Structures are given as C-alpha cells and as structure tokens.
Amino acid sequence: MVSFAFNGFEADFSGVQKSRVEPPHTSKEQSKNAEDGDFGVTANVLMDGLANWLHGLRKLAHAMTRLCMLFERLQSSLKITYPKDQLSSIMRFSPLLLGALAALTPAAQAVGNAIVINKCTFPAFLNSVGSQIGPEKYLAPNGGRYSEPFRRDPQSGGIALKITRESGGLVKGAPQTIYAYNLNNNLIWYDLSNVFGNPFEPKALRLSPSDTRCPTIFWPNGVPPAGSQTRNCQPNSDVILTLCA
C-alpha cells in the first residue's frame, strides 16, 4: 500500500491497479477502443488520488498562511523578535504554494456531471448504482433534478442511474430506465436502456451532452429503438438525461 498522511489528511493509492473496464457492449470498433483503455483506467484512478492529495496540500497551505499571519500579529503585539530571513521566507513560500496548488487542482479535478431532469407531470425515483446501491433520490414533477460528478466505482468501474416511477421501485422490480456511464480511456461513455418494461412510454427521453459536438440519444416515445445506444464524449462535458423531453 502506498499512502501519504499529514496533519489529519490522508490519501491512499492502494487501489491503483491495472484493470480492464469496458463500456457497455456495442459495436466491434467501440469494443476495441474500450480494450485499449487499460492505461486510461489507471490514469483516471491516479488522477483521482492526485486530486485528493492536492486538495490536502491546499488546505495545508491555507493553514500555513493563517499561521504566518498569527505570528506577525503576535510579533507586533508582544514585541517578539523573530529572525527576519526565516519569517519572510515562510511568508513568501506559503502564498506561492497556495497559488500553484490552486492552479493545479482544477486541472486534476476537471470532469463533467451526470444530470437527470424530470420534466414529467409525475414524480420519478432514482438510485445511483455501482458496486453498491446508493440511497433513493426523489425527482419532483416539472423540474426535479439530480446531479453527480462523473466518478469511477473501485469495483464495477461504471455507474448506473436507475430510474423508476414508484418509490422503492428498484427493489420491487418495477420498470426502469437506466442511464449508465463509464469514465474510461479518457472518454465518458454513456448509454440509455430500459429493463422490465418502458416506464416513461409514451413520453420522450433525451440523453444529450452539454458539448454539442457529441451525439445525443433520443427516444421520441420512451421506447428503445433498435441498435446500439452507447455513445461517448470528452469527459469534461456534462451529460443530461431529460425525462418527458
């Protein structure tokens, strides 16, 4: 296990390992692209760890800045003399470190969001599912919204947002619309499917990236058409599922 710990902050890199996580099965060309994503998976896990590590360093830099300010106030009020070269070095170092980390951290954390918007006149219920089932979320009629940053599950890799029209529908086996995504090979793969029926028929469903260069999945009557429903986009784009579009 490789880990770093300081002042209550800990970043654990023990989960970094080479693993194969493919997007939902689709065309041969897309499957081949997914098979080439081993190093992309490892890179994504490393980037997650790096982002957490940098976040801890930023907190440390903030604390150092506040500590230096406190020293300066104490020196002034108590007339304590510190070696000027040491104190000035600390005062210069802390803001520089903070600025550098502030510039680096957004780059490491840059990732889009999976968003579901309920424009139906009836409620919907959503569970975010990886290797574990997340708590049920209520999507109110006429604009209820759910959002989560794209993430990787350490075991399943991909994430499925499972949506039903009744509370507890996931465990009851109710008809589900599933918005699945997989952050893999420096791409966000997204997919739309139904199981156990078509819960939003005849209402339209639209799965569309905020990056308009990427393809949209549109079901005009809430029923999956023939053919593959898997697409991909650059990972900084949001991907929005609109119910009753």
Steps between C-alpha positions, in 0.01 A plus 500: 500500500626849412353784705576854611383646828556839663309697761185286483494479118558166337508397136509127427627371167457131587210471254714596202533191289477400139145393428284445196166681504316510172203718411166328438531252212441658164670502159832322435673833448377638833592175677851522358530858626393387846757216499772758440394689811699312767749780547217757484329326794820507705556864406149593613552332839837674537342833414233445767770428757707796386198731527440388858869542585511850350182592687674408824805705407281799423346473846851482646605811305194689629590397854861613451385839376273550800778385734744751351243777544457396863878509553511847353224622733666342802831655406335840478292478819758328722802666341664163440789503257534214249782463248375705208646269239313195637163671544514674165591172329193331648278792405626484142479121472143451625318727249712366215416142592133588536494666158673207333264247655196710412612490138572127499198364685223605255693332219517176694133518596359616166212264428139535392176404674230242449172693523137384497217752460138395550268705277216252544179591683559204734792425736790268429737312732872450441775281645867543409640146477859379477623207707253627762152650474484867594205652689181568309462858372164664439460695175205735535264553204559791264869559559635268769873457451785266598870550431825322584856550371618222273673245718647152485392221730807312631336165426243539222670788319181628340201665669129448424236759588188283529171688477149375577158658543429362846676528834704188569457396138859379472457227762145421385608420145300788353565612140824697486671746270876473549745779421841331518837669471861386508804728531749298296788555259480881551142497373160502666290217356124535548213265430122489538294184547176367650442184703177335620296726273490858375414719801477830311316382188365692306700799629826597327844448656810692398860433611713787376851633581556868572777477240282525190768333286416170672206278396158507665285196577131577442201271550190681371255269679710371791565166330854387407553490123693222331878515497770611740415775747859562616678826419806685631624854557792685655485461880463871586154512342184460707262234371134578574207258497168682459186305595189596300720711271 
